[in-house]
């Protein structure tokens, strides 16, 4: 039997009629799950309608790809609920010239959404198997995305500063290295809190060297894992 990682790395080859089915499901996802909840940015809605979410889930989850919930992608990780992906993208107010850092690549869906809007996306995944499959999936089709397998807590200093940072795993606190790599005038959206307690999605804004933060809404994310030290 083939492993889940194998299925996760597969691209889908689908017939034209299947593409029409998926397009209809994306339209329904956007209208009923996303727009209805208040996401209005037209570039975000366009990206959510364009990117094939079914290409970012394991084979046994394809039938659930456009449902209103997170889905398992292996190794204890998930692909976020479509509404949360759209909401977090809208919160950073993405512009076409932006350079964005994402922490927690997972299957690559959030990075793909960002790549449809901004100029450059740098994304970090700590799980090697997910990092490899996301690299294959993203770099062949999304030319403005770079993937790195590393501890996302430390960010990606080489390409800093960033216009925005999107963190897709819950940290116990806001990592100082990420604040340091955020451009002045930039925004970071990050879930903060224990996986066993209520987590809060927080918007961090940096201006004139100082940062402010405000709570947005309660969420439930997998924890931000760290590289083990000896």
SERO-4910 file (N, C-alpha, C, O; in steps of 0.05 Angstrom, whole numbers):
BEGIN
 pado doro    nc1    nc2    nc3   cac1   cac2   cac3    cc1    cc2    cc3    oc1    oc2    oc3
  Unk    A     17    -24      0      0      0      0     18     25      0     37     26     15
  Unk    A     10     45    -17     26     69    -19     21     87      6     -1     87     17
  Unk    A     41    102     13     39    118     37     23    143     33     19    152     10
  Unk    A     12    156     55     -3    181     52     15    203     39      4    220     25
  Unk    A     41    202     45     58    223     34     59    221      4     61    242    -10
  Unk    A     58    196     -7     58    193    -36     33    206    -48     35    221    -67
  Unk    A     10    200    -36    -14    212    -46    -14    242    -44    -25    256    -61
  Unk    A     -4    252    -22     -3    281    -18     13    295    -39      6    318    -46
  Unk    A     33    282    -50     51    295    -70     40    293    -98     51    305   -116
  Unk    A     18    279   -102      7    276   -129     -7    301   -139    -21    313   -124
  Unk    A     -3    307   -164    -20    326   -178    -43    311   -190    -41    288   -197
  Unk    A    -66    325   -191    -89    312   -202    -91    316   -232    -86    337   -243
  Unk    A    -97    294   -246   -103    295   -275   -132    291   -278   -142    269   -273
  Unk    A   -147    312   -285   -176    310   -286   -187    317   -313   -175    333   -328
  Unk    A   -209    305   -320   -222    311   -345   -236    338   -344   -241    348   -323
  Unk    A   -241    350   -368   -254    376   -369   -280    378   -353   -285    398   -340
  Unk    A   -296    357   -354   -322    357   -339   -317    359   -309   -332    371   -294
  Unk    A   -295    346   -300   -288    347   -271   -280    375   -264   -286    385   -242
  Unk    A   -265    389   -282   -256    416   -276   -281    434   -273   -281    452   -256
  Unk    A   -301    430   -289   -326    446   -286   -339    441   -259   -350    459   -247
  Unk    A   -339    415   -250   -350    409   -224   -335    424   -202   -347    435   -184
  Unk    A   -308    423   -203   -292    436   -183   -296    467   -184   -296    480   -163
  Unk    A   -299    478   -208   -304    507   -210   -330    514   -196   -331    534   -182
  Unk    A   -350    498   -201   -376    503   -188   -373    502   -157   -385    518   -143
  Unk    A   -358    482   -148   -354    479   -119   -339    503   -107   -345    512    -85
  Unk    A   -319    514   -123   -305    537   -113   -323    562   -112   -321    577    -93
  Unk    A   -339    565   -132   -358    587   -132   -377    586   -107   -382    606    -94
  Unk    A   -387    562   -102   -404    558    -79   -389    563    -53   -400    575    -34
  Unk    A   -364    554    -51   -347    558    -28   -344    588    -22   -347    597      0
  Unk    A   -338    603    -43   -333    632    -40   -359    646    -32   -359    663    -13
  Unk    A   -381    640    -46   -405    655    -40   -418    648    -13   -427    666      1
  Unk    A   -417    622     -6   -431    614     18   -414    614     43   -423    619     65
  Unk    A   -388    608     40   -370    605     63   -354    631     69   -347    636     92
  Unk    A   -348    646     48   -329    668     51   -342    696     48   -341    712     67
  Unk    A   -355    701     26   -369    727     23   -391    731     44   -394    753     55
  Unk    A   -405    710     49   -427    712     68   -418    719     96   -432    731    112
  Unk    A   -393    712    102   -381    719    129   -368    746    129   -357    754    150
  Unk    A   -367    760    107   -358    787    107   -331    793     93   -323    816     93
  Unk    A   -318    773     81   -294    779     66   -302    793     40   -319    782     25
  Unk    A   -291    816     34   -300    832     12   -278    839     -9   -284    847    -31
  Unk    A   -253    837     -1   -231    845    -19   -233    830    -45   -231    805    -45
  Unk    A   -236    843    -68   -240    829    -93   -216    813   -102   -220    792   -115
  Unk    A   -192    821    -95   -169    806   -104   -167    780    -87   -158    759    -98
  Unk    A   -175    781    -62   -176    756    -46   -197    737    -56   -192    713    -58
  Unk    A   -220    747    -62   -242    730    -72   -235    718    -98   -241    695   -104
  Unk    A   -222    733   -115   -213    723   -141   -193    700   -138   -195    679   -151
  Unk    A   -174    703   -119   -154    682   -114   -168    657   -103   -160    635   -111
  Unk    A   -187    660    -86   -201    637    -74   -217    623    -96   -221    599    -94
  Unk    A   -227    638   -115   -242    625   -137   -223    611   -158   -232    593   -172
  Unk    A   -199    620   -158   -180    611   -179   -163    587   -171   -160    569   -187
  Unk    A   -153    587   -147   -135    566   -138   -150    540   -132   -170    541   -118
  Unk    A   -141    518   -144   -154    492   -140   -148    480   -113   -126    468   -110
  Unk    A   -166    483    -94   -161    472    -67   -158    442    -68   -144    430    -51
  Unk    A   -172    429    -86   -171    399    -87   -143    389    -95   -138    365    -91
  Unk    A   -126    406   -105    -98    398   -111    -80    400    -87    -56    392    -89
  Unk    A    -90    409    -64    -74    413    -40    -82    395    -17    -75    400      6
  Unk    A    -98    374    -23   -106    356     -2    -98    327    -11    -95    322    -34
  Unk    A    -96    309      9    -90    281      2   -112    269    -15   -135    279    -15
  Unk    A   -106    247    -29   -125    235    -47   -151    227    -32   -173    229    -44
  Unk    A   -149    218     -7   -173    209      7   -190    232     18   -210    227     30
  Unk    A   -180    257     13   -195    280     23   -206    298      0   -218    318      4
  Unk    A   -201    289    -25   -209    305    -48   -239    311    -48   -248    333    -54
  Unk    A   -254    291    -40   -284    295    -40   -292    316    -20   -314    327    -22
  Unk    A   -275    322      0   -281    342     20   -267    369     16   -269    386     33
  Unk    A   -254    372     -6   -236    394    -10   -249    421     -7   -236    440      2
  Unk    A   -274    424    -14   -288    450    -14   -308    452      9   -325    470      9
  Unk    A   -305    435     29   -323    437     52   -313    458     71   -290    467     70
  Unk    A   -331    467     89   -326    489    107   -312    480    132   -323    482    154
  Unk    A   -288    469    129   -273    459    152   -244    453    144   -238    450    121
  Unk    A   -227    452    164   -199    444    159   -199    414    153   -217    399    160
  Unk    A   -177    405    139   -175    377    132   -147    367    139   -128    382    136
  Unk    A   -144    342    147   -118    331    153   -101    327    127   -112    319    107
  Unk    A    -76    333    129    -57    330    107    -34    312    114    -15    309     99
  Unk    A    -36    299    137    -14    281    145      5    294    165      6    319    166
  Unk    A     20    278    180     40    287    199     29    305    220     43    323    230
  Unk    A      4    302    227     -9    318    248    -16    346    240    -22    363    257
  Unk    A    -15    352    214    -20    379    204    -46    380    188    -58    359    181
  Unk    A    -56    404    184    -81    408    169    -79    430    149    -61    447    150
  Unk    A    -97    429    129   -102    452    112   -125    467    124   -145    456    131
  Unk    A   -121    493    127   -141    510    141   -168    511    127   -170    508    103
  Unk    A   -188    517    143   -215    522    133   -214    545    112   -200    564    116
  Unk    A   -228    542     89   -226    563     68   -231    591     78   -217    610     70
  Unk    A   -251    595     95   -257    621    106   -233    633    120   -227    657    117
  Unk    A   -220    617    137   -197    627    152   -175    635    134   -162    656    138
  Unk    A   -170    620    113   -149    627     93   -156    654     80   -139    671     78
  Unk    A   -181    657     72   -189    682     60   -187    706     79   -178    727     72
  Unk    A   -197    701    104   -197    722    124   -169    732    130   -163    756    132
  Unk    A   -150    712    135   -123    720    142   -109    734    119    -93    752    123
  Unk    A   -116    726     94   -105    740     71   -116    768     69   -100    787     63
  Unk    A   -141    772     73   -153    799     72   -142    817     93   -137    841     89
  Unk    A   -137    806    117   -128    822    140   -101    837    135    -97    859    144
  Unk    A    -84    824    119    -58    837    114    -59    858     92    -39    871     86
  Unk    A    -83    861     80    -87    880     58    -66    877     36    -51    895     31
  Unk    A    -66    853     23    -45    848      4    -46    866    -21    -67    872    -31
  Unk    A    -22    874    -30    -19    890    -54     -1    875    -74     15    858    -66
  Unk    A     -3    883    -99     11    868   -120     42    870   -117     56    853   -128
  Unk    A     52    890   -104     81    894   -101     92    881    -75    116    882    -71
  Unk    A     75    868    -59     83    858    -33    102    834    -35    101    818    -54
  Unk    A    120    833    -15    136    809     -9    125    798     17    125    812     37
  Unk    A    116    773     17    102    762     40    117    737     49    125    720     33
  Unk    A    119    734     76    130    710     88    107    694    101     90    706    115
  Unk    A    106    668     95     87    651    108    102    631    126    122    620    117
  Unk    A     92    627    150    103    607    168     83    584    170     61    588    180
  Unk    A     91    560    161     74    537    162     62    531    135     38    534    131
  Unk    A     79    522    116     71    517     89     49    496     87     29    500     72
  Unk    A     52    474    102     32    452    100     32    441     72     53    434     62
  Unk    A      9    439     60      7    429     33     12    451     12     15    445    -12
  Unk    A     13    476     21     19    498      2     -4    515     -6     -1    533    -23
  Unk    A    -28    510      4    -52    524     -5    -51    554      1    -57    571    -16
  Unk    A    -45    562     26    -43    590     33    -23    604     16    -27    627      7
  Unk    A      0    592     11     21    604     -6     11    608    -34     17    628    -47
  Unk    A     -4    589    -44    -15    591    -72    -35    614    -74    -35    629    -93
  Unk    A    -52    617    -53    -70    640    -53    -55    666    -53    -62    684    -68
  Unk    A    -35    668    -36    -19    693    -35     -5    698    -61     -3    721    -70
  Unk    A      5    677    -74     21    680    -99      3    692   -121     14    704   -140
  Unk    A    -23    687   -120    -41    697   -140    -46    727   -137    -58    740   -154
  Unk    A    -36    739   -114    -42    767   -108    -17    784   -107    -16    806   -118
  Unk    A      5    773    -94     28    790    -88     52    783   -107     51    763   -122
  Unk    A     73    798   -104     96    795   -122    113    771   -114    122    756   -131
  Unk    A    119    768    -88    137    747    -79    126    734    -54    116    748    -36
  Unk    A    128    707    -52    120    693    -29    143    675    -20    154    659    -36
  Unk    A    150    677      6    170    659     18    156    644     40    144    655     57
  Unk    A    158    617     39    142    601     58    160    580     70    177    567     57
  Unk    A    156    575     96    173    557    111    156    535    124    135    540    135
  Unk    A    166    510    121    153    486    132    174    470    148    196    465    138
  Unk    A    167    463    173    186    448    189    186    418    184    206    405    190
  Unk    A    164    407    174    162    378    169    175    372    142    164    381    122
  Unk    A    197    357    141    211    353    116    193    341     94    195    350     71
  Unk    A    177    322    101    160    309     80    140    329     68    136    329     44
  Unk    A    128    345     85    110    365     75    125    387     59    115    397     39
  Unk    A    148    394     68    165    414     54    172    404     26    171    420      7
  Unk    A    179    379     24    186    368     -3    162    368    -22    164    376    -45
  Unk    A    140    358    -12    116    356    -29    106    383    -37     97    388    -59
  Unk    A    106    402    -18     98    430    -24    116    443    -44    106    457    -62
  Unk    A    142    438    -42    161    449    -62    154    439    -90    153    455   -108
  Unk    A    149    413    -93    142    402   -119    116    414   -129    114    421   -153
  Unk    A     97    416   -112     71    425   -120     71    455   -127     58    463   -146
  Unk    A     85    471   -111     84    500   -115    103    510   -137     94    526   -154
  Unk    A    128    501   -136    147    514   -154    143    507   -183    153    521   -201
  Unk    A    128    486   -189    123    479   -217    101    497   -230    100    499   -254
  Unk    A     84    509   -213     62    524   -223     61    553   -213     50    571   -226
  Unk    A     73    558   -190     71    584   -178    100    595   -176    114    591   -157
  Unk    A    107    609   -197    136    616   -201    146    637   -182    170    641   -179
  Unk    A    128    651   -168    136    671   -149    137    661   -120    136    677   -101
  Unk    A    138    635   -116    138    623    -90    165    608    -85    174    593   -103
  Unk    A    177    613    -62    200    597    -54    194    583    -27    183    595     -9
  Unk    A    201    558    -26    195    541     -2    222    534     12    242    527     -2
  Unk    A    221    534     38    245    527     54    236    508     76    215    513     89
  Unk    A    251    488     81    246    470    104    264    479    127    288    476    127
  Unk    A    251    489    148    266    501    171    247    506    194    223    502    192
  Unk    A    258    516    215    242    525    239    231    553    233    246    572    232
  Unk    A    205    555    229    193    580    221    194    601    243    191    625    237
  Unk    A    199    594    268    200    613    290    221    635    284    218    658    291
  Unk    A    243    626    270    265    645    264    261    660    238    277    677    231
  Unk    A    239    655    224    234    669    199    254    663    177    267    642    178
  Unk    A    256    681    158    274    677    135    288    704    131    281    719    113
  Unk    A    309    708    147    322    734    148    334    742    122    335    766    116
  Unk    A    343    723    106    356    729     80    339    747     62    350    764     48
  Unk    A    313    744     63    296    759     45    281    782     59    264    795     46
  Unk    A    285    786     84    272    807     99    282    834     90    304    836     79
  Unk    A    266    856     94    241    856    109    217    849     91    219    850     66
  Unk    A    195    841    104    171    833     90    148    853     94    145    865    115
  Unk    A    133    857     73    110    875     75     88    863     93     73    877    106
  Unk    A     87    836     94     68    822    111     78    795    118     94    783    103
  Unk    A     69    784    140     76    757    149     50    744    157     34    755    172
  Unk    A     46    719    148     23    703    154     32    677    168     47    662    156
  Unk    A     23    674    192     31    650    208      7    632    210    -14    640    219
  Unk    A     10    606    201    -13    588    200    -11    565    220    -21    543    216
  Unk    A      3    571    242      4    552    264      5    568    290     16    591    290
  Unk    A     -6    558    312     -9    573    336     17    574    352     27    553    360
  Unk    A     27    598    358     50    602    374     42    609    403     20    619    407
  Unk    A     59    603    422     53    610    450     56    640    454     45    651    473
  Unk    A     72    652    437     76    681    438     84    690    410     90    673    393
  Unk    A     85    716    406     93    726    380    123    725    377    137    738    393
  Unk    A    134    710    358    163    706    357    177    733    351    172    745    330
  Unk    A    196    741    368    211    766    363    225    767    336    226    788    323
  Unk    A    237    744    326    250    746    300    231    754    277    239    767    258
  Unk    A    205    746    280    186    754    259    179    784    260    176    797    240
  Unk    A    177    794    284    173    823    287    197    838    275    193    859    262
  Unk    A    221    828    280    244    841    269    246    841    239    258    858    227
  Unk    A    233    820    226    234    818    197    211    831    183    209    831    159
  Unk    A    193    842    199    169    856    188    177    885    180    189    899    196
  Unk    A    171    893    156    177    920    146    161    941    162    139    935    172
  Unk    A    173    964    165    158    986    178    134    992    161    136    997    137
  Unk    A    111    993    174     86    996    160     73    970    152     51    969    141
  Unk    A     86    947    160     76    921    153     57    909    173     53    920    195
  Unk    A     45    887    165     25    873    182     32    844    184     42    831    165
  Unk    A     27    833    207     30    804    212      5    793    224     -6    805    243
  Unk    A     -5    771    214    -29    758    226    -19    731    237     -6    715    222
  Unk    A    -26    725    262    -15    701    275    -34    691    297    -45    707    312
  Unk    A    -39    665    298    -55    654    320    -37    650    344    -14    639    341
  Unk    A    -46    658    367    -29    656    391    -45    642    413    -69    648    418
  Unk    A    -32    622    426    -46    608    448    -39    578    447    -28    568    427
  Unk    A    -45    564    469    -40    536    471    -60    520    454    -83    529    451
  Unk    A    -52    497    445    -70    480    430    -92    468    448   -112    458    438
  Unk    A    -88    470    474   -108    459    493   -126    481    504   -145    475    519
  Unk    A   -121    506    498   -137    529    508   -146    545    484   -140    539    461
  Unk    A   -162    566    489   -171    583    468   -148    598    455   -131    610    469
  Unk    A   -147    597    429   -127    612    414   -140    637    403   -164    638    398
  Unk    A   -124    658    399   -134    683    388   -118    690    364    -93    691    364
  Unk    A   -132    697    342   -119    707    318   -112    736    323   -130    752    330
  Unk    A    -87    743    320    -78    770    327    -66    784    303    -52    772    287
  Unk    A    -73    810    300    -61    826    279    -40    844    292    -45    860    310
  Unk    A    -15    841    282      7    857    292     14    878    270     17    870    247
  Unk    A     16    903    278     24    924    259     48    938    269     51    944    293
  Unk    A     66    944    250     92    957    257     92    985    245     88    988    221
  Unk    A     98   1005    261     98   1032    252    119   1048    267    118   1049    292
  Unk    A    137   1061    253    158   1077    265    174   1062    286    182   1072    306
  Unk    A    179   1036    279    195   1019    297    181   1007    320    192    991    334
  Unk    A    155   1015    325    140   1004    347    118    985    336    109    988    313
  Unk    A    109    967    352     88    948    344     64    951    362     66    956    386
  Unk    A     41    947    349     16    946    364      2    920    355      8    909    334
  Unk    A    -15    910    372    -30    885    366    -58    887    375    -65    901    394
  Unk    A    -76    873    361   -104    872    369   -115    845    363   -108    832    343
  Unk    A   -133    836    380   -146    810    376   -167    812    354   -182    831    352
  Unk    A   -168    791    338   -187    790    316   -211    771    322   -234    779    322
  Unk    A   -204    746    326   -225    726    331   -213    701    342   -189    695    337
  Unk    A   -228    685    358   -218    659    368   -215    639    345   -232    638    327
  Unk    A   -194    623    347   -188    604    325   -178    578    338   -173    576    362
  Unk    A   -174    558    321   -162    532    330   -143    523    308   -151    514    287
  Unk    A   -117    526    314    -96    518    295    -79    496    308    -78    493    333
  Unk    A    -65    481    291    -44    463    302    -22    480    313    -18    502    304
  Unk    A     -7    469    332     14    485    345     38    490    327     44    474    309
  Unk    A     51    513    331     76    519    317     98    502    329    106    507    352
  Unk    A    108    483    315    129    465    326    156    477    321    160    493    302
  Unk    A    175    470    339    202    481    338    221    458    333    216    435    339
  Unk    A    244    465    321    265    446    317    277    438    343    283    455    360
  Unk    A    280    412    348    290    402    373    320    409    375    335    406    356
  Unk    A    328    418    399    356    424    404    368    403    422    354    392    439
  Unk    A    393    397    419    406    376    435    411    387    464    422    373    480
***
